[in-house]
Amino acid sequence: MKVSYNKLFTKLKENEIRQTDFFNSVKIGGTTIKKLRNNDSVTTNTICRICDYFNCMPDEIMEFIPDSDYEDKRKQKEEVQSQIASLQAKLKQK
């Protein structure tokens, strides 16, 4: 699964907030700025500071993008869970 922070940068543009001013206000360092621009992992503390600034929830500044095989993995998981439930039911019968 990947993360995209495009919503954050769109929010900054929509509110006419310069990135430099924003990052200085939120006290985000250069390395973290680079991570946000490259859609890399950042700490939950950073996410919380950004959300506090905008008074918003994380889904308003970021989104999760599932891997290409996400649906296949989800189906496999459901099949295994079904098999487990079936086996547990058989154990209860004995």
Contacts in CASP RR format, 6 or more apart in sequence:
PFRMAT RR
TARGET T0000
AUTHOR 0000-0000-0000
METHOD contacts of the structure
MODEL  1
MKVSYNKLFTKLKENEIRQTDFFNSVKIGGTTIKKLRNNDSVTTNTICRI
CDYFNCMPDEIMEFIPDSDYEDKRKQKEEVQSQIASLQAKLKQK
1 64 0 8 1.000
1 65 0 8 1.000
1 66 0 8 1.000
1 67 0 8 1.000
1 70 0 8 1.000
2 39 0 8 1.000
2 64 0 8 1.000
2 65 0 8 1.000
2 67 0 8 1.000
3 39 0 8 1.000
3 40 0 8 1.000
3 41 0 8 1.000
3 62 0 8 1.000
3 63 0 8 1.000
3 64 0 8 1.000
3 65 0 8 1.000
4 39 0 8 1.000
4 62 0 8 1.000
4 63 0 8 1.000
4 64 0 8 1.000
4 65 0 8 1.000
5 36 0 8 1.000
5 37 0 8 1.000
5 39 0 8 1.000
5 61 0 8 1.000
5 62 0 8 1.000
6 39 0 8 1.000
6 63 0 8 1.000
7 60 0 8 1.000
7 61 0 8 1.000
7 62 0 8 1.000
7 63 0 8 1.000
8 36 0 8 1.000
8 50 0 8 1.000
8 61 0 8 1.000
8 62 0 8 1.000
9 19 0 8 1.000
9 37 0 8 1.000
11 54 0 8 1.000
11 56 0 8 1.000
11 60 0 8 1.000
11 61 0 8 1.000
12 18 0 8 1.000
12 19 0 8 1.000
12 22 0 8 1.000
19 33 0 8 1.000
22 53 0 8 1.000
23 29 0 8 1.000
23 30 0 8 1.000
23 33 0 8 1.000
25 53 0 8 1.000
26 49 0 8 1.000
26 50 0 8 1.000
26 53 0 8 1.000
27 49 0 8 1.000
28 36 0 8 1.000
28 46 0 8 1.000
28 49 0 8 1.000
28 50 0 8 1.000
32 42 0 8 1.000
32 46 0 8 1.000
34 40 0 8 1.000
35 41 0 8 1.000
35 42 0 8 1.000
36 42 0 8 1.000
47 58 0 8 1.000
47 61 0 8 1.000
47 62 0 8 1.000
50 61 0 8 1.000
51 57 0 8 1.000
51 58 0 8 1.000
51 60 0 8 1.000
51 61 0 8 1.000
54 60 0 8 1.000
54 61 0 8 1.000
67 73 0 8 1.000
END
